Amino acid sequence: MSKDEFQVYPLIDKKKHGEKLTSAEIKWFIQRYTQQLIPDYQMSAMLMAMFIRGMDTAETAALTDAMLESGERLRFPGRNVIDKHSTGGVGDKASFVLAPIASAAGVRVPMIAGRGLGHTGGTVDKIEAISGFRTKLSLTEFSAKLQSEGLVLIGQTPEIAPADRLLYALRDVTATIDSIPLITASIMSKKLAEGANGIVFDIKCGTGAFMRTPKAARSLAKSLIATAGRFKKKAVALVTDMNQPLGNEVGHSNELIESLETLKGRGPADLTELSLHLAAHMIHLAGVEKTFPKALAKAQEMVSSGKALAEFRNLLRSQGGDVRVVDDYSLLPLASERTVIAAPGPGYIKMFDNTLIGLLLIDLGGGRRSKADAIDHGVGFTFHKKIGDRVTRGEPILTVIHHAHQKEVVKAIKTRFLKEALTLSQTKVKPPKLILDQLR
């Protein structure tokens, strides 16, 4: 096929009018964009056309294949190479808990993680709060460490699905994030390229997720599982609640501390439950245990025995991180000031606007407004209440972790949190279920 067999404008126009793009057209468009022969403004127009008009199963498959084929693809022998992917949320630090659990149980875990996207936090941003930890490894190092250590965590490399790396940044600034076909192609092009033989998906839904409803989350789960099946990969998806932060901490250093406490058996109930269930599914898919109940018991044993915590230590040691932080949290960057936000009156916690909470963290410096922004690992929020909890007037709901010079920012955050992010009810509120569904 010659480079000039298709033209950019007619393809954008075709999709704009709701017509189906052929596999050849999609692959040509992605290839040309990756080669920087199509400018961002035309790719943005195509993304918006895809977003508004939608894509059928064949188009989604073609897009996934094109993005996968844009870079290198790793392959690992054996059944027990299993990864987990979360669609992102506020306070979602489960990867730091479940990966060591699964690895301790005999699963090899290749984690190519992302940075923050929109209001959601990023695994790579968080782990970089640990001094010396290397998230930039070559694919040769990545493969070698997976074989020798069983657990490795890096950021996306230029070699793995480069088309997705370019599109990921573009979607973030063009309001084209929450499209099931685009999300499917983005996730699966990376996961298939990194060589995992099975994938456990954590599909978030609620006020802090890109999928706002359980119905939308299930649709995405089905799309991801179907794509995994097309490549003969084992997959399971959990649909989980993201109407409030996962755990009690939102930030970077404070989320790592909470993760370590969970590995020590002292974590909050929701983070513990979700991490154990996701790890158990990884253990089950890997064939380490033949039934899910046995896999769940194995996951619990890895925590109670201290083996999972030892795996986290080994991950830090392997990738240059300061292992001392496991026992000395003061080695993590953490802002010194604390401001408590109290309940304005009595009632029950009815709702948190979780997206706004993520955006307020960005206001504090714990996220990015632009790709060039630096992350402040020391700031964050500590939540003292969950949906369904009863509060009295003046009772702490949230503590803001900040620097001395940020008092005016914190004042604005307090106002917006109480007026926009928090809803109280005078009648009892039922706490939301954490794990809403499971699909295979």
N, C-alpha and C positions, 0 to 999 in steps of 0.2 A: 504494500500500500504506500503510495507516495504521500509526502507531507501535505500536498495541496489537494488531496482528494476531497476534503471537506473545507468549509469556510466557517469562521467563528460566528458572524452575525446571523446567517440563516439557521444555525443550530440553536442559538439563544432564542430566536424568534419562533422556531418550531416548538420549543419547550414552553415558551411563554403562552402559546395558544393551546397548551394542554395535549399536544401530540406526543407519542411515545418515541423516545430516542432509541436507536439501535445500539447493540453492543459495540459495534465498530465505531459509531459516532462518539459514544461515551469514552471509549478507550483512547481515541484520537484526541479528544478535548483534554483529558487528564494528562496524557503524555505531553502534549504541546504546552500546557500550563506548567508542568513540572520542569520542562526545559526552558521556562521563562520566555516562551514565544507567544503566550497569551497574557496580557496585562491584568493586574488585579481588578481593574474596574469591569472588565468583561467577565472575569470569573465570578465576581460579585453578582453581576446580572444573572448569570447562569444559576448560581446558588439560590438566588431569590426565586427564579422561575421554578427550580426543582422544589423549593420549599412550598411555594404557593400552589403549584399544580400537582405536586406529589409525584411519586415514582412507583411503578408496579414492581412485582417480585423480580422479573427479568432485568429491569433497569437497575434495581438495587444490587443484584448479583453482578452485573457488568461493572458498576461503579466500585464495588468491593474488590473485584478482580483487578481492575485497572490500578487502584491504589496499592494493592498488594504487590503487583508486578512492577511498581515504580522503583522498588528497592530490593535489597537482599532478603533472603528467607532462610531462617535457621531450621535445622531438623535435629531432633534428639531421639535416640533409640529408647525403647522401653515404654511401659505403660504409665509410669508414675510421674511424668512431668506435667504438673497441673498448675494453672494460674487462676487468679481471681480478678474480676473487674467490677468496680463500682461505678455507677453513672454519676456519682458525686453528690455531696451534700454539705451541710454545715456541721462541723464537729466530727466529721467522718474520718476517724483514725483507725478503723478496724484492721487495715492492712498490717499495721505494726504489731498487732496481736495475733491475727490468724495465720500469717505467714510463718512465724517461728513455731507456732503450734503444729502446723502441717509438716514443716520441715523436720521437727523433732520426731514426728511419727513415721518418717520415711518417705515423705513426698518431696520431690525436687521442684522447687518453686522459682520460676524465672519471672521476675517482676520488672517490666519496663513501664514505669509510672509516669504520670503527668504532673504538670504544674497547675496552679489555680486557674479556673475557667469561670469568668463571670463572678457570681457571688460565692462560688464553691471553692473550698481550699484544695491544695495540691499536695500529694504525698511527697513529691520530690522537694518542694519548698519546705515542708515540715522537717524531713530528715536532715536537711542541710543546716538546721539549728544546732546540730551536733558538730562540734569543731573537728575538722579534718576529714569528715565523711565524703568519700568520692562517689558522686553520682554519674560522672562522665568516664565510662570505661569503653574501650574498643569492643567490638563484637567478639574478637578472639578472647579477650579477657573475660567477657561476660560468659561465653561458653565454657571456658576453663574453670571459672569459679563455680558455675552451676554443677559441673561434673565433680569437682573436688569438695565443695562446701555444701551443696544441696540447696542453697538459698542465696540469691543475688538480687539487688535492687538498684536500678539505674534509671536515668531519664531517657527520653526518646533520643535515639541516635540519628545522624544524617542518613545512615544506610537503611534503617528500618522505615518502610512506608514514607518516603520523603514527600509524596503527594499529600498525605494526611497532615504532616507537619505544617505544610504551607496552608492547606485548607482550614486546619484547626484554628490557626491565628486569624484567618480571614472571617470565618464564621463567628468568632467571638466579637467582632466589631461590626458585623452586618446584620445582626438580629436573625441569624439563620441557624441557631444552635439546636432548638428543640424540634427537629424533623426526624422521624423514625428512620427513613431511608438513609439520611446523611449520618445520623448517629450510628446506625448499623455498619455502614461502610467504614466509618472512622474507627470504631472499636475493633471490628473484625479484621481489618487490614493489618492492624498492629498485632493483635493476638495471634493471628495465623502466621505472621512473619516471625514472631519470636520463638516459635517451635514448640509451644505447649501441645500436649496430646489430649488435654481436656481443659475445660474452662468452667468456673463457677461464677455466675453473674449475680450481682447485688443491684437490683433495679429499684432505685429510690422513687417514691411518689409523695407529693404533699407540697406544702408552701415553700419548702426549701429545695425542691427538686425541679429538674427540667421537665419531667413528666408529672403533671399536677394531680392526675387522678389514677386510681388503681386500674381503670380500663386502659388508659394510655400506657401505663407501665407494663401491663400484660401484653399489649400489642407489640411493644418494643422487645419484651422477653421472647415472644414467639418468633419475631424476626431474627433475633440473634441466635436462637436455638436452631432455626431452620438453616441459617447460614453455616453454623458449626456442623450441622449434619451433612450439608452439601460437601464439606471437606472431610467427612468421616471423623469428626472430632466429637468426643463425649461432652455433654453440656447439661447443666442444671441451672435454673434461675430462681432466685428468691425475690419476691416483691416485698419491699420493706418500707416502713413509715419514715417520712422525713418532714413531719409537721412540727418538729422541735429538734434542737440539736441532739446528736447522738452522744451519749455521755453527758458530762457536766461542763467540759472545757471546750472553748472555741479559740483557736489561735495556732501557735506553732510549738514553742517550748512547753507551754502548759498542756497541750495535747499529747506531747511525747511523755511527759510525766504521768499523765493519766493512763497512757498505754502501758508504761512500765509497771504502774500500780496494778493494772489488770493482769499482766503476766505474773505478778506476785500474788495473785488471788485476792486483791483488795479493790478491784475496779467496780464501777457502777453497774447495776444490774443489766441495763439495756445493752451497753457496750460488751459486757461479758457474754450475754446470751447470743447476740448476733455473731460475735467473733467465733464462739464455740461452734455454732451451727454452720457457718461458712467453712470453717476449717474441717469440720466433720464431713461435709460434702466433698471437699477436696480429698480427704483420706479415703472416702468411699469410692470416688471416681478413680483414684489411683490403684485401687485393688488391694490396699493395705488391710482393709477390713471388708468382709463380705456383705454386711448389713449396715444400714445407717445407724441404728441404735448402738451397735458395737463401735462404729466410727466416732459417735458422739462421746461414748465412754472413754475412748482412746484420747480424744481431744482434751477432755477434762483431766485425764491422768497426766498428760504432758504439762499442764499448768500446775497441778498439785505436787508433782514430783520435782518441779523446778527445771525440767528439761527444756521447756519452751523459752524460759528466761535465758538459759545457757545458749540457746540458738541465737537469740537476739545479741548477746554479747559477742558471739562468734561472727555474726554479720558485721558488727561494728569493727571488730578486729580485722576482718578480712578486707574491708574497704576503707581502712584508715581512720575510722572514727574514734573519738576518745571514749574508751570503754568505761572509764571511771564514772561517767554520767549515770550509769545503771544504779550505782549506789550513792552518788553525790549529785543531787539535782541542782545544786548551786553552781555547777559548772555549765549549766545551760543559760543562755541569755534570757533574763526575765526582768521586766521593768519593775521598779521599786514601789511605785505609788498604787494605792488601792482606793477606789471610790465605790461605795455601795449604793445601788439603786433599790429603793424600798417600794413595797406595795402602796399605792395611793389610797387604798381603802380595803375593806374586807371582801372576801369572795373566793371563788375557785378559779384557778388558771384554766381558761377556756381555749385560748389560741395564742400561738406565737407566729408572727410573720417572719418565717425563717429566712426568706430571701433578703428582707430588710436587715436582719441581724448580720447576715454575711456582708452586706453593703456597709453597715456601720463599722464592721471590723476593718474594711478597706479605708474608711474615714480615719480610723485610728492608726493606719499605717501597716496593718496586717494583711494587706492584699494590694493588688495592682490596679491602677486606673489605665495605665498604658504598659505595653510590653517592656519598656525600658525602666519601669519603676523598680526600686529595690524593696525587698520585704523586710519588715521589722519583726524579727522572731520573738521579741520580748513582750509584745503587747497581746491583749486578748480579753476574753470574758470567762467568768466562772458563773454558771447557773446554779442556783440553790433550790429551784423548784421545777417541777415537771407539770405537763398538762394533767389536770385532775386534782392537783394538790390544793389544799385550802390554805389561804393566807389571811393574816390580819393586817390592819393598817400599820405601816412602819416596818413590817417584816421584810428582811432582805430577799430579793428575787434574783438580783444579778450584781456581781462585782466586776468592775472594769479595772483591768490591769494596764497601767499606763505610765508615762514618764511625767516628771514634775512640770515640764513646760507645756503639757497638753491639757491643762485645766479647762480652757475655753472649748476645746474639741469635745472633751468629756461632758461638759455642760450641755452642748448641743445633742450629743448622743443620748443623754438622759431624757431630754425633752422628747426626742423622736421615739425612743424606746417606749416610754409611757403612753404617748399619744397614738402611735402608729403600729408598734410591734407587739404590744401586749393587749390582750382582751380578757377581762374578768367577767365571771358570771356569778349571779347571786344564788343560783341553784347548782346542785352537784353536777360535776362533769365526769364522764367516764373516760379513764385514761385510754389512749389509742393502743391498738394491738401493734406490736413491733413487726412481726413477720406475718404478712397478709396473705401470701400465696406462694406456692412452689410449682414450677413448671419444668418439664423435661422434654 
